[in-house]
Amino acid sequence: MRNYIAIEGPIGVGKTTLVRSFQQERKAQVILDDIENPFLSDFYKDRPNSAFRAQMYYLISRFVQQSEVDTMWKNSSLLVCDYLFVKDKIFAYLNLDDQEIVIYDRYFATLGRLIRNPDLVVYLKAPLDVLLKRVSRRNVDYEAQISEAYVEELIKAYDHFFYHYKDTPLLIVDTAEIDFAENAEDRRALMDRIAAGNIRGVQYYHPIRKRPK
């Protein structure tokens, strides 16, 4: 049976790391968000004046990727993506002004109708201090300009979005006490839970093993 899983969460939480683990260890086909957004560096330097360009680039790029979902199964029945298309609105409503939102919403409404929902969404959560440590560990130049206040805004926006999310089954994972990027035991346990295929409605993943201090 085919299974399409979207991994979500704020910056630094480990979305792409988890998706690549599915690719390497479970032979999944993957979709990775476009990290070559030419407006992203400008966005972190000058958020008000660059947000619309960065957001529209992401919207179109993600639409192109998602429109190819049905052709991407190839030799694997498992497809894993490091974003959920409709979460694009989290960033749009956080960063765009009222006039920009009017334009954005018209594009989103048209494109969103053509996108296939995943079979499962996994929402990775972490508190501010954990996210900041993980962002620092990634050592990406433009991410050094991200403020704590902005990351905190993202956490609140994500929590609000997924509190109201009902489009697909949802697994909520608190990653504060696990580190699946560094610990194989944590990673295998989480991947086993995600791939089990028995998630209905909203469920929570409570890891047994705690992350070392």
Secondary structure as UniProt FT lines:
FT   STRAND          3..8
FT   TURN            11..12
FT   HELIX           15..26
FT   STRAND          29..31
FT   TURN            35..36
FT   TURN            38..39
FT   HELIX           40..45
FT   HELIX           47..66
FT   TURN            67..68
FT   HELIX           69..71
FT   TURN            74..75
FT   STRAND          78..81
FT   HELIX           85..87
FT   HELIX           88..95
FT   HELIX           98..112
FT   TURN            113..114
FT   STRAND          120..125
FT   HELIX           128..138
FT   HELIX           141..145
FT   HELIX           148..163
FT   STRAND          170..174
FT   TURN            176..177
FT   TURN            180..182
FT   HELIX           184..195
FT   STRAND          202..205
//
